Amino acid sequence: MKPVVVVTGAGGLIGQYLVRTAPRWAPDWEVRGLTRRDLELTQVPAVETMWETLNPHAVIHCAALSRTKDCEQDPGAARLANVLVTTHLSTLSRDVPFIFLSSGEVFDGRRGWYEEADEAVPINVYGRTKLEAERIVLGNPKHSVVRIVLTAGTSAAGDRSFVEDMCRAARAGKDVRLYADEFRCPLPAGAIARAVWDLLGAGRPGLYHLGGSDRLSRWEIGEKLLPYYPVLSGRLIRGSGRDHVGAPRPADLSLCCDKIQTLLSFRLPGFAQWLERRGSDGDPWDYPAS
């Protein structure tokens, strides 16, 4: 019998990739992916019954309320999904490895290339709930937090990654405004999934940053996507974060990933490198470019 690893949020972008890539990157694990249809994580008795049934040997917690706008509009729902659910699952998993996917949004974005030891100062509800949950998770020395920023990928519903959001807007005849002064370190979902499986196998719990090696503005990202997504042609509008209206957005969330890189079986790719080397067959975001 293989040990069981539970992946929450298996209907989300990274959760889907974790389940899909497990046979390749985690063949020694029996993966049980849980979607909202399988289990509503806010229902405490149902969760405890499911945990007793599954008796997991490890947990990768991806489920979250992650849309910044949604979190700002309903802080109570954000705290329930991102803090209280995480606290409960972490408690149920107190004796096994538990990997919590967090966000670079815990930083204010004033300088970039953040390291794990840098002070986290979130400026929006989403970031605040993630930071609160992080502190609870890291109270257990067996548990880990992995901060990510911007993920490219292909989801079953077609509405999970930033690339899908851009293409969907363009197909609807809408312009896509991209800030030239807002910086991220995008990473394909396939690379994130492989890195998380590597981290679980390494048995080195703690706090880690996980992002691509390129620091790119939103505008630069859009320019690099154009040759591969012609639907975006004529729809990209260069903008500035100074004109942003809505939930606060950190300007620079580039992450230093030296710590996790030492544990990985592959080099974290840059976004441009990935686009240049990706294949045309299947899902181009599935596996790290070699």
C-alpha positions in Angstrom: 0.0 0.0 0.0 1.3 3.4 -1.0 1.1 6.3 1.6 -1.8 8.6 0.9 -1.3 12.3 0.2 -4.4 14.5 0.1 -4.4 17.5 -2.3 -7.1 20.1 -1.5 -8.3 22.5 -4.1 -7.9 19.7 -6.7 -10.3 21.6 -9.0 -8.1 24.7 -9.0 -5.1 25.4 -11.3 -2.2 24.1 -9.2 -4.3 21.3 -7.6 -5.2 20.0 -11.0 -1.5 19.9 -12.0 -0.5 18.2 -8.8 -2.9 15.4 -9.4 -2.2 15.1 -13.1 1.6 15.0 -12.6 1.8 12.8 -9.6 2.3 9.6 -11.6 5.5 11.2 -13.1 6.9 13.1 -10.2 5.4 11.3 -7.1 4.9 7.7 -8.1 5.4 6.4 -4.6 2.3 8.3 -3.3 -1.4 7.5 -3.6 -2.9 10.9 -4.4 -6.4 11.8 -3.3 -7.5 15.0 -4.9 -10.4 16.8 -3.2 -12.5 19.3 -5.0 -15.3 21.4 -3.5 -17.7 18.9 -5.0 -16.0 16.1 -3.0 -15.8 18.1 0.3 -16.8 21.5 1.5 -13.8 22.4 3.6 -15.8 24.9 5.8 -18.0 22.0 7.1 -16.0 20.9 10.1 -17.8 17.6 10.9 -17.6 16.4 7.3 -13.9 17.3 7.0 -13.1 15.4 10.2 -15.0 12.4 9.0 -13.2 12.5 5.6 -9.8 12.9 7.3 -10.5 9.9 9.5 -11.4 7.9 6.5 -8.5 8.9 4.3 -5.9 8.9 7.2 -3.4 10.9 5.0 0.3 10.5 5.4 0.8 14.0 4.0 -1.4 17.0 2.9 -0.9 19.6 0.2 -3.3 22.4 0.9 -4.1 24.4 -2.3 -7.7 25.4 -1.7 -8.3 29.1 -1.1 -10.3 32.2 -1.9 -7.6 33.7 -4.1 -9.2 36.4 -6.2 -8.0 39.7 -4.6 -11.2 41.5 -5.6 -13.4 38.8 -4.0 -11.4 39.0 -0.7 -11.7 42.7 -0.6 -15.5 42.5 -1.1 -16.0 39.9 1.5 -13.2 39.8 4.2 -15.2 37.4 6.3 -15.4 34.8 3.6 -11.7 35.3 2.9 -10.8 34.7 6.5 -13.0 31.7 6.7 -11.5 30.1 3.5 -7.9 31.1 4.0 -7.4 31.2 7.7 -9.9 29.1 9.5 -10.0 26.2 7.0 -6.2 26.2 6.9 -6.0 26.2 10.7 -8.4 23.2 11.0 -6.6 21.2 8.3 -3.2 22.0 9.9 -4.5 20.8 13.2 -5.9 17.6 11.8 -2.5 17.0 10.0 -0.4 17.8 13.1 1.6 14.6 12.9 2.2 14.5 9.1 3.9 16.8 6.5 1.6 19.6 5.6 2.4 22.0 2.7 0.4 25.2 2.5 0.4 27.2 -0.7 0.6 30.9 0.2 1.3 34.0 -1.8 3.9 36.7 -2.4 0.9 39.1 -1.7 2.1 39.0 2.0 4.6 41.6 0.9 3.9 45.3 0.2 5.8 45.2 -3.1 7.9 48.3 -2.5 11.3 46.7 -3.4 11.0 43.1 -4.8 13.3 40.1 -4.9 12.0 39.2 -1.5 13.7 36.5 0.6 12.0 34.3 3.2 13.5 36.3 6.1 12.1 39.6 4.8 9.3 41.3 6.8 5.9 40.6 5.4 3.6 43.6 5.3 0.5 42.8 3.3 -1.6 45.7 1.8 -4.8 43.9 0.9 -7.2 41.4 2.5 -6.0 38.4 0.6 -2.4 39.0 1.7 -3.4 39.5 5.3 -5.4 36.3 5.4 -2.5 34.4 3.9 0.0 35.8 6.3 -2.2 34.9 9.3 -2.6 31.4 8.0 1.2 31.1 7.4 2.0 31.9 11.0 -0.4 29.2 12.3 1.0 26.6 9.8 4.6 27.3 10.7 3.8 26.8 14.4 4.2 23.1 13.6 7.8 22.2 12.8 6.6 19.4 10.5 4.7 21.9 8.3 5.7 24.0 5.3 4.6 27.2 3.5 5.3 27.8 -0.1 4.8 31.3 -1.4 3.9 31.7 -5.1 3.0 34.7 -7.2 1.7 34.4 -10.8 0.9 31.0 -12.4 0.4 30.1 -16.0 -1.5 27.0 -16.9 -4.5 25.4 -18.5 -7.4 24.6 -16.3 -10.4 22.3 -16.9 -12.8 25.3 -16.6 -10.5 27.7 -18.6 -10.7 30.4 -15.9 -7.9 29.7 -13.4 -4.6 31.1 -14.8 -3.7 34.7 -15.7 -3.1 33.6 -19.3 -6.6 32.1 -19.5 -8.1 35.4 -18.0 -6.3 37.4 -20.6 -7.4 35.2 -23.5 -11.0 35.0 -22.3 -11.2 38.8 -22.2 -9.6 39.2 -25.7 -12.1 36.7 -27.1 -14.9 38.7 -25.7 -13.7 41.8 -27.5 -12.2 43.5 -24.5 -8.9 45.2 -24.1 -6.4 43.9 -21.6 -4.6 46.6 -19.7 -1.2 45.6 -18.4 0.8 47.7 -16.0 4.4 48.4 -17.1 5.4 49.2 -13.5 4.0 46.1 -11.8 6.5 43.3 -11.6 6.1 39.6 -11.0 8.1 36.4 -11.5 5.7 34.1 -13.3 6.0 30.4 -13.3 4.1 27.7 -15.2 1.9 25.4 -13.1 3.8 22.3 -14.2 7.0 23.7 -12.7 5.2 24.6 -9.5 3.7 21.1 -9.2 7.1 19.4 -9.8 8.7 21.7 -7.2 6.0 20.9 -4.6 6.5 17.1 -5.2 10.2 17.6 -4.8 9.7 19.5 -1.6 7.5 16.8 -0.1 10.1 14.2 -1.0 12.9 16.2 0.4 11.4 16.1 3.9 12.7 19.6 4.7 9.8 21.6 6.2 9.8 25.3 6.5 9.1 28.5 4.6 10.0 28.7 0.9 9.6 31.1 -2.0 8.7 29.6 -5.4 8.7 31.7 -8.6 10.3 32.0 -12.0 13.8 33.4 -12.5 12.6 36.3 -14.6 11.4 39.5 -13.1 9.0 40.9 -15.7 6.4 43.6 -15.7 2.9 42.7 -16.6 3.4 44.5 -19.9 6.5 42.5 -20.7 4.7 39.3 -19.9 1.9 40.2 -22.3 4.5 41.0 -25.0 6.2 37.6 -24.6 2.8 35.8 -24.8 1.8 37.4 -28.1 3.6 35.1 -30.5 2.0 32.1 -28.8 -1.5 33.5 -28.2 -2.5 35.5 -31.4 -6.0 36.1 -29.8 -4.2 38.8 -27.8 -3.1 40.7 -30.8 -4.4 44.3 -30.8 -5.9 43.8 -27.4 -3.0 44.6 -25.0 -3.0 48.1 -23.6 0.1 49.4 -21.8 -0.9 51.0 -18.4 0.4 52.1 -15.1 -0.3 50.9 -11.5 -0.5 54.6 -10.6 -3.9 54.7 -12.3 -5.2 51.5 -10.7 -8.6 51.6 -9.1 -9.7 48.8 -6.8 -8.0 46.5 -4.3 -4.4 47.6 -3.4 -1.8 45.8 -5.7 1.8 45.4 -4.6 4.1 46.9 -7.3 6.9 44.3 -7.2 6.5 40.8 -6.0 9.6 39.2 -7.5 10.8 36.4 -5.2 14.3 35.1 -4.4 14.0 31.3 -4.7 17.6 30.3 -3.8 16.4 28.4 -0.7 14.0 26.0 -2.4 16.3 25.7 -5.5 18.8 23.7 -3.4 16.1 21.0 -2.8 14.9 20.7 -6.4 15.7 18.2 -9.1 15.5 20.8 -11.8 16.4 24.5 -12.4 13.5 26.9 -12.0 12.9 28.3 -15.4 12.5 31.9 -16.5 9.2 32.7 -18.2 10.9 33.6 -21.5 13.0 30.4 -21.4 9.8 28.3 -20.9 8.0 29.9 -23.8 10.9 29.4 -26.1 11.3 25.7 -25.3 7.8 24.6 -24.6 6.3 22.0 -26.9 3.3 22.4 -29.1 1.6 19.1 -28.2 -0.6 18.5 -25.2 -0.6 21.1 -22.4 2.4 23.4 -23.0 2.4 24.4 -19.3 2.7 20.8 -18.0 6.4 20.1 -17.4 9.5 22.2 -16.8 11.4 23.0 -20.0 14.7 21.1 -20.1 
